Amino acid sequence: MMQPDLYEMIFKRKSIRKYDETPLDDATISGIEDFIKKAEPLNKDIKTEISIVPNEAVTVFLPVNSPQYLVMTSEKKEGYLTNAGYILEQVDLFLSSKGIGSCYVGMAQPTKETRKNLNLEFVIIVAFGKPGENLHRTEISEFKRKSLSEITNIAGSQEFLEPVRIAPSATNSQPWFFTGGNGVINLYCVKSGFLKSMVYDKMNKIDMGIALCHLALSVGHSGKNMEIVFDKAAQEEGPKGYYYINTAILK
């Protein structure tokens, strides 16, 4: 079960793009590695690894420069990108809870030398370190996000979906939509056109895992449990312009 204190970080966390150049000390890195081992997967049958590497081990194509990075790798199986996002967002929130900044960096790659040491498929890189800017948000209004009515048609869904609404996503696209009701939440991802899919398809699937992480934390905070299932009817009856990911059953 996810650490309950991560829930509070949902409402404070923000992407940090400016960092102190000083690397984190060994004790702090060790604590992060310990948490990574405990992070809960969405699918236990998919093998994943998260490596902590120095700045010189990655190539970043955006103005983000951290002393160290997380490199996420995974077995390439059905749902592996969503599973990766689900795990990484737990780490992201944990870092924020410890006063450490972080940021998903879609435009980054491991160097050729780093790739030689990777055992699994490269997924994404996350920058992290001592923040060189304000670490936390102070008000919900600081989140520039879609309204609840734009991401769901479930009446009275604020308790569970408000934490999902403010989840991070690539270019703040929020590719998710939720249907259902009465303890059932169906999750869908926006369909991209051919050109957009070449850029966003991978990131969108990672984003869906991030959204599911926030959903799991909000459900747990309410005292309920969540089971992830595949519902063929929900797959066939999805909203226009979206494709089905999975269904959360709240118990």
N, C-alpha and C positions, 0 to 999 in steps of 0.2 A: 504494500500500500504506500502511496506517495506521502512524503512528509507534509503534514497539515499546514505548517508555517509557510510553505511556498505559496499558499493561496493569497496571503496578504501582499506578497510581492507583485502579484498580477496588477494591482492598482497603483503601483509605484514605479515599476520597471520601465526603463526606456533604453533605446539603442544608443550606446556610447561610441563615438567615433574619434574622440581625442583622448590620448592616454599619456600618463607619466612614462618616461622612457625607462624607468627602473624596473627590471623584472621582479616578479613576485618571489618572496623567499621560499626556501625549500619546505618549510613547515606548512605554508599556505598551499603550495602545489600538492603536497602530500594529502592535505585535507580534501582538495578538489578531486584527486584521484580516487580517494576512498568513497566520495559521494558518487562518482561516475559508476563505480562497481555496484552500487546499490540502486541506481536509477531503474525504474520499472519499465520494461518494454511493453509495447502494444501487442507484439507477437513474439512469444518466447522461442519460437522455432526459427527465428531469423538471427543469425550470428552477427554481432556488431562489435566494433572496436572504436574507442575514442582515444587518440594520442595527443599528448601535449608536446608541442614542438616550438623551437625558438623562431624569432622573426625571419631569420635567413633561410628557414626551411620551406617558406611559402612565397608565392608571387601574388601580390595584391594589385588589382587594376583600379582601385578606388582610393580616395584620400582617407584611408584608415591605416594607421600604423601602430600596432601594438607590439610590446616586447615578446609576447608569446601567443600562440594560437591553439585552438582545438581542431584536430583533423578527424572528421567523422567518416568511417568506412563501414561497409555492410555487405553481407551476402546479397546477391542480386536475385531476390525472390519476389513473388507477388506481394505488393504492399510494403516493400522495403523502404521506400522513400517516406511514406507516412509514418512508419515505425521509427525511422531515424528522427523525424521532426518531433515525435512524441517524447523520445528519450532526451534529445538535445534541449527542449524547452524546460525540462526539469532542471537540467544543469544550468541553463540560462538564469532561471529564477533563483536557484541556489546561490549562484555567484552574486546576484543582486542583493540577496539577503546577507551576504558576508561583506558588503561594501566594495565589491569588485564589479567593474563595468564590463559589458560584453556587447557584441554586435554580430549578427549573422552577416557573412560576407559572401554573397553569391558570386561576385566577380573576383574570385581568388582560386588559385590552384596550388597543389603541392609542387615543389620543384622536382625535376627529373630524379635527382638524388634521393629525395624524400620518398618518391613513389616506389623506389626499389625496395624500401622497407615496409611497404603496405601489403598486408596479406589479403585484404578484401577490396571490394569496389569503392572507389572514392565517392563520397556523397556531397559534403559541404564543409566549409571552414568557418569557424567562429573566432573572432578576435576577443581577447579579454585581458584585463590588467587593471592597475590603479587608474581610476578615472581622472582625466584632465579637464573635466567639466562637471556640472552638477549631476550626481548619479541618479537621483530619483525625481519623479514628478510629484507635485504637491496637490494637484486637483485633477479630477476626471476630465475636465474641460481641456486639459493639455493634450489629450489623445485626439488626434484628427482621424476620426473613424466614421464609417457609415452608421446610420441609425439602426436600431433593432428592427424596425419595419422593413428595412432594406435587405436584411439577412435572414429573416424568418417570417413565417405566417402562423406560428404557434402562439395562440393567445396566452397571456400571462406567463411568458417565458423568461422574464427579466432575471429572476433568481439564478437560473442556470446559464443563460446565454449572454448576460451583460459581461461577465468575465471573458467570454469567448469573443464578444464584439471588440474588445480592446486588445486582443492578441496581436502580436507582430506578424507581418507578412511581407513578402518581397514587394518592393516599391509601394508598400501599404495598399496592395490591391484587394485584400480581403476576399479571396476567391470562393468563400463558402456560403452555403444556404442551408437552412434547416427547416424540415417539415415534421409533422407528427402531432403528438399530444398524448395526454393520459399516461405519462411515464415512458413514452417512446419518442426518441429524437433521431430522425433520419438525416444523415449528413451527405451533402452534395458539393461537388466542385465545378466551377464554371468551365465551360468548354471554350477553348481558344481557337482562333482561326489558324490556318496553316503556318503563317509567318510567326505569329505570336507564340504558337505552341513550341516552336524551335527554341524560344528563349525562356518561356514561362512554364512549360509543362512540368519540368522537373521541380522547379521551385514551388509551384502550386501544390504538388503532392506533399512536399515537405511541410508547407504551410498548413495542410489539412491535419497533419500530425500535431503541429503546434496548437491548433484549435482544439483538437481532441484532448490534449494535455490540460488546457484551461477548463474544458468541460468536465473532465475527470476530477479536477481539483474543486470545482464549484459544486459538483454532486457530492463529493466527499465532505465538503464543508457543511452541507445541509444535513449530514448524517445518513445519507443514502449510499448505496453501492451502485456501480455501473457495469453492465455486461455488454461487450461488443459482439454483435452478430451480423450475419449477412441475411438480408430479407429480399427475396426475389421480387415480391410485389412492390416493394419500395423502389427497387431498381427499375422496374418497368413503368412506374407511375411518377417519376421524378419531374421537377419543374423544367420547363423549356429552357434550353441553353445551358443545362447542367448535367453532369454525369454522377452516378451514385458511388459513394465511398463505402459506407457501412451504417449500421444502426446501433444506437445506444439504448439499452433497456435499463431503466432506473428501478431499483428495488429498495 
